[in-house]
């Protein structure tokens, strides 16, 4: 079974919200401040994790998966756990993530220097995956696009 959640949460007190991040996300500062409190968002995340894994079982963990997850998402999520006073990050997640950017770097290593950039959109198009530019940087769409890129790349290794 696959569950989908899109947890939005207000930044922790004292955290600066970058204007560029707002622009990329297509939201305003006022919208972000209407999101649920950080503690409520983390409670939702922890409930979802507990629904699908047993914290006390060292073999029952999740992979963090995304485009650039190894150098962004994993650290970001770890920091959220620390800020919430949760010392369980390593108990919930495997140490290595399923990062389609890292996999794409391997597969496209001989042509990377000729690519304009290595953004998710560019790599997806290179793999002949249709991209909707209006949906880019929306969390659910980027997750779906990552999945399509990851699937295309892993098929190359079968």
Residue frames as qw, qx, qy, qz and C-alpha x, y, z in Angstrom:
[[0.000, 0.888, 0.460, 0.000, 0.00, 0.00, 0.00],
 [0.405, 0.188, -0.002, 0.895, 1.20, 3.50, -0.81],
 [0.133, -0.845, -0.438, 0.277, 0.06, 6.51, 1.16],
 [0.385, 0.463, 0.105, 0.791, 0.59, 10.03, -0.02],
 [0.287, -0.827, -0.351, 0.333, 0.83, 13.02, 2.24],
 [0.377, 0.576, 0.029, 0.725, 1.82, 16.58, 1.52],
 [0.500, -0.668, -0.389, 0.390, 2.79, 18.12, 4.83],
 [0.233, 0.673, -0.008, 0.702, 3.05, 21.87, 4.87],
 [0.571, -0.634, -0.392, 0.345, 4.24, 23.53, 8.02],
 [0.016, -0.986, 0.059, -0.155, 5.08, 26.98, 9.17],
 [0.571, 0.444, -0.491, 0.485, 8.83, 27.51, 9.66],
 [0.622, -0.450, -0.480, 0.424, 10.12, 27.21, 13.19],
 [0.185, -0.972, -0.107, 0.102, 10.37, 30.43, 15.19],
 [0.341, -0.766, 0.362, 0.407, 13.36, 32.51, 14.21],
 [0.621, 0.083, 0.627, 0.463, 13.83, 30.82, 10.83],
 [0.144, 0.541, -0.222, -0.798, 14.31, 33.14, 7.86],
 [0.691, 0.477, 0.542, -0.014, 12.23, 32.51, 4.75],
 [0.321, -0.250, 0.475, 0.780, 14.27, 33.16, 1.59],
 [0.461, 0.555, 0.029, -0.691, 12.51, 35.24, -1.07],
 [0.314, 0.388, -0.753, -0.429, 13.95, 32.92, -3.75],
 [0.053, 0.081, 0.986, -0.139, 12.43, 29.88, -2.00],
 [0.381, 0.498, 0.492, -0.603, 9.02, 31.59, -1.99],
 [0.412, 0.565, -0.339, -0.630, 9.39, 32.39, -5.69],
 [0.192, 0.234, -0.925, -0.229, 10.38, 28.83, -6.59],
 [0.084, 0.236, 0.925, -0.285, 7.54, 27.41, -4.49],
 [0.143, -0.404, -0.542, -0.723, 5.01, 29.85, -5.94],
 [0.430, -0.687, -0.579, 0.092, 3.78, 30.94, -2.52],
 [0.000, -0.786, 0.110, -0.608, 3.74, 34.15, -0.54],
 [0.172, 0.230, -0.694, 0.660, 5.10, 34.75, 2.95],
 [0.529, -0.138, 0.257, -0.797, 1.51, 35.27, 4.12],
 [0.866, 0.042, -0.356, -0.349, 0.44, 31.87, 2.74],
 [0.588, 0.209, -0.706, 0.335, 3.35, 30.12, 4.42],
 [0.056, -0.210, 0.588, -0.779, 2.48, 31.71, 7.75],
 [0.719, -0.094, 0.034, -0.688, -1.02, 30.22, 7.47],
 [0.674, 0.141, -0.724, -0.040, 0.39, 26.66, 7.35],
 [0.804, -0.545, -0.228, -0.067, 0.01, 24.52, 10.49],
 [0.348, -0.833, 0.425, -0.064, 2.57, 24.95, 13.24],
 [0.338, 0.550, -0.764, 0.007, 5.87, 23.11, 12.87],
 [0.287, -0.207, 0.857, -0.376, 5.04, 20.80, 15.78],
 [0.743, 0.299, 0.362, -0.477, 1.72, 19.80, 14.16],
 [0.652, 0.598, -0.392, -0.250, 3.45, 19.06, 10.86],
 [0.144, 0.459, -0.863, 0.154, 6.06, 16.89, 12.55],
 [0.538, -0.018, 0.703, -0.464, 3.34, 15.02, 14.44],
 [0.795, 0.452, 0.038, -0.403, 1.71, 14.21, 11.08],
 [0.478, 0.594, -0.645, -0.051, 5.03, 12.95, 9.69],
 [0.120, -0.335, 0.875, -0.327, 5.66, 10.75, 12.73],
 [0.703, 0.156, 0.484, -0.496, 2.13, 9.29, 12.59],
 [0.769, 0.525, -0.215, -0.294, 2.62, 8.37, 8.93],
 [0.277, 0.535, -0.791, 0.107, 5.97, 6.74, 9.62],
 [0.339, -0.175, 0.812, -0.442, 4.52, 4.75, 12.52],
 [0.784, 0.283, 0.174, -0.525, 1.64, 3.60, 10.32],
 [0.823, 0.491, -0.257, -0.126, 4.05, 1.78, 7.99],
 [0.589, 0.378, -0.616, 0.362, 7.05, 0.74, 10.09],
 [0.748, -0.615, -0.239, 0.070, 7.95, -0.36, 13.59],
 [0.020, 0.918, -0.322, 0.230, 10.42, 2.04, 15.16],
 [0.616, -0.578, 0.529, -0.087, 11.97, -0.63, 17.39],
 [0.906, 0.172, 0.357, 0.150, 12.70, -2.98, 14.44],
 [0.245, -0.653, 0.405, 0.591, 16.12, -2.11, 12.94],
 [0.316, 0.058, 0.792, 0.520, 15.17, -3.84, 9.66],
 [0.154, 0.735, 0.655, 0.082, 11.91, -1.91, 9.25],
 [0.206, -0.555, 0.018, 0.805, 13.01, 1.43, 7.81],
 [0.502, 0.812, 0.270, -0.128, 12.32, 3.82, 4.98],
 [0.566, 0.101, 0.273, 0.771, 14.45, 5.03, 2.11],
 [0.117, 0.761, 0.087, -0.633, 14.46, 8.75, 1.54],
 [0.544, 0.273, 0.630, 0.482, 13.93, 9.08, -2.19],
 [0.218, 0.908, 0.214, -0.288, 14.07, 12.13, -4.43],
 [0.638, 0.602, 0.035, 0.479, 16.01, 14.13, -6.96],
 [0.179, 0.634, -0.348, 0.668, 18.91, 15.58, -5.00],
 [0.744, -0.592, -0.189, -0.245, 17.74, 13.82, -1.84],
 [0.831, -0.116, -0.279, 0.467, 21.24, 12.85, -0.75],
 [0.406, 0.097, -0.165, 0.893, 22.48, 16.44, -0.53],
 [0.225, -0.327, -0.013, -0.918, 19.24, 18.26, 0.31],
 [0.694, -0.384, -0.321, -0.518, 16.19, 16.30, 1.45],
 [0.778, -0.196, -0.539, 0.256, 18.01, 13.98, 3.83],
 [0.352, 0.048, -0.378, 0.855, 19.72, 16.84, 5.67],
 [0.317, -0.321, -0.085, -0.888, 16.58, 18.95, 5.69],
 [0.768, -0.361, -0.419, -0.322, 14.52, 16.10, 7.13],
 [0.677, -0.115, -0.527, 0.501, 17.22, 15.28, 9.68],
 [0.116, 0.180, -0.245, 0.946, 17.25, 18.92, 10.81],
 [0.547, -0.385, -0.229, -0.708, 13.46, 18.84, 11.23],
 [0.805, -0.297, -0.512, 0.045, 13.76, 15.80, 13.48],
 [0.502, -0.009, -0.425, 0.754, 16.45, 17.47, 15.58],
 [0.127, -0.279, 0.052, -0.950, 14.42, 20.70, 15.88],
 [0.695, -0.371, -0.296, -0.540, 11.42, 18.66, 17.01],
 [0.432, -0.538, 0.619, -0.376, 13.50, 16.98, 19.69],
 [0.975, 0.101, 0.061, -0.190, 13.24, 13.62, 17.92],
 [0.222, -0.639, 0.720, 0.153, 16.34, 11.45, 18.24],
 [0.755, 0.120, 0.635, -0.109, 14.82, 8.74, 16.06],
 [0.480, 0.696, -0.281, -0.454, 15.84, 9.84, 12.55],
 [0.179, 0.466, -0.853, -0.151, 18.37, 7.00, 12.10],
 [0.371, 0.062, 0.882, -0.283, 15.82, 4.54, 13.49],
 [0.599, 0.567, 0.358, -0.438, 13.26, 5.46, 10.81],
 [0.594, 0.766, -0.152, -0.195, 15.52, 5.89, 7.76],
 [0.902, 0.068, 0.116, 0.410, 18.31, 3.97, 6.06],
 [0.395, -0.633, 0.139, 0.651, 21.56, 5.93, 5.86],
 [0.182, -0.113, 0.576, 0.789, 21.70, 6.06, 2.05],
 [0.493, 0.499, 0.293, -0.649, 18.92, 7.63, 0.01],
 [0.580, 0.371, 0.651, 0.320, 17.53, 6.65, -3.39],
 [0.012, 0.736, -0.048, -0.675, 18.72, 9.75, -5.21],
 [0.722, 0.559, 0.387, 0.128, 17.84, 9.91, -8.89],
 [0.188, 0.951, -0.238, -0.054, 20.28, 12.80, -9.36],
 [0.401, -0.585, 0.694, 0.121, 23.20, 10.62, -8.24],
 [0.711, 0.182, 0.672, 0.101, 21.99, 7.79, -10.47],
 [0.532, 0.828, 0.179, -0.003, 21.55, 10.17, -13.42],
 [0.062, -0.878, 0.449, 0.154, 25.08, 11.49, -12.91],
 [0.549, -0.277, 0.768, 0.177, 26.36, 7.96, -13.33],
 [0.646, 0.459, 0.604, 0.084, 24.22, 7.12, -16.36],
 [0.405, 0.893, 0.164, 0.111, 24.78, 10.48, -18.10],
 [0.563, -0.656, 0.202, 0.460, 28.44, 10.91, -17.08],
 [0.555, 0.020, 0.496, 0.668, 29.69, 10.91, -20.70],
 [0.163, 0.606, 0.466, 0.624, 27.33, 13.67, -21.80],
 [0.345, -0.763, -0.420, 0.349, 26.94, 15.73, -18.61],
 [0.347, -0.404, 0.119, 0.838, 29.47, 18.32, -19.76],
 [0.048, 0.176, 0.561, 0.808, 27.27, 19.05, -22.80],
 [0.199, -0.677, -0.705, -0.073, 24.07, 19.51, -20.81],
 [0.023, -0.726, -0.061, -0.684, 22.87, 23.05, -20.03],
 [0.345, -0.502, 0.515, -0.603, 22.33, 22.12, -16.36],
 [0.309, 0.011, -0.949, 0.053, 21.47, 19.08, -14.29],
 [0.449, -0.049, 0.355, -0.818, 18.08, 20.12, -12.95],
 [0.497, 0.182, 0.818, -0.225, 15.28, 17.57, -12.66],
 [0.585, 0.674, 0.169, -0.418, 13.50, 19.08, -15.66],
 [0.298, 0.709, -0.565, -0.300, 16.60, 18.86, -17.86],
 [0.166, -0.265, 0.950, -0.005, 17.39, 15.27, -16.91],
 [0.568, 0.352, 0.661, -0.342, 13.75, 14.21, -17.35],
 [0.569, 0.719, -0.063, -0.394, 13.64, 15.71, -20.84],
 [0.124, 0.596, -0.769, -0.194, 16.95, 14.04, -21.71],
 [0.249, -0.034, 0.962, -0.109, 15.33, 10.73, -20.74],
 [0.240, -0.185, -0.658, -0.690, 12.34, 11.54, -23.00],
 [0.147, -0.512, -0.775, 0.342, 9.99, 12.09, -20.09],
 [0.004, -0.702, -0.378, -0.604, 7.29, 14.67, -20.68],
 [0.318, -0.260, -0.456, 0.790, 7.57, 17.66, -18.33],
 [0.053, -0.844, -0.463, -0.266, 4.85, 20.17, -17.47],
 [0.375, 0.285, -0.248, 0.847, 6.75, 23.41, -16.76],
 [0.378, -0.573, -0.069, -0.723, 3.70, 24.86, -14.96],
 [0.856, -0.450, -0.198, -0.160, 3.86, 22.07, -12.37],
 [0.677, 0.258, -0.438, 0.532, 7.60, 22.13, -11.69],
 [0.144, 0.282, -0.513, 0.798, 8.62, 22.86, -8.09],
 [0.706, -0.339, 0.051, -0.620, 5.26, 21.77, -6.74],
 [0.367, -0.440, 0.793, -0.207, 6.11, 19.03, -4.28],
 [0.786, 0.153, 0.554, -0.228, 3.72, 16.36, -5.51],
 [0.721, 0.681, -0.076, -0.103, 4.67, 16.91, -9.15],
 [0.155, 0.749, -0.639, 0.085, 8.39, 16.89, -8.43],
 [0.561, -0.266, 0.757, -0.203, 7.99, 13.62, -6.50],
 [0.829, 0.396, 0.358, -0.167, 6.15, 12.08, -9.46],
 [0.535, 0.793, -0.291, -0.022, 8.76, 13.37, -11.92],
 [0.186, -0.621, 0.751, -0.125, 11.56, 12.00, -9.71],
 [0.741, -0.012, 0.644, -0.191, 9.82, 8.63, -9.70],
 [0.787, 0.600, 0.113, -0.093, 9.61, 8.61, -13.50],
 [0.280, 0.805, -0.517, 0.074, 13.29, 9.60, -13.81],
 [0.415, -0.461, 0.760, -0.194, 14.34, 7.01, -11.22],
 [0.830, 0.203, 0.485, -0.186, 12.28, 4.31, -12.97],
 [0.679, 0.722, -0.126, -0.042, 13.75, 5.15, -16.37],
 [0.085, 0.755, -0.637, 0.132, 17.29, 5.11, -15.00],
 [0.552, -0.309, 0.746, -0.209, 16.91, 1.83, -13.10],
 [0.873, 0.386, 0.236, -0.181, 15.45, 0.13, -16.18],
 [0.474, 0.772, -0.423, -0.005, 18.80, 0.83, -17.85],
 [0.140, -0.558, 0.789, -0.217, 20.51, -1.42, -15.30],
 [0.831, -0.009, 0.442, -0.339, 18.25, -4.47, -15.74]]
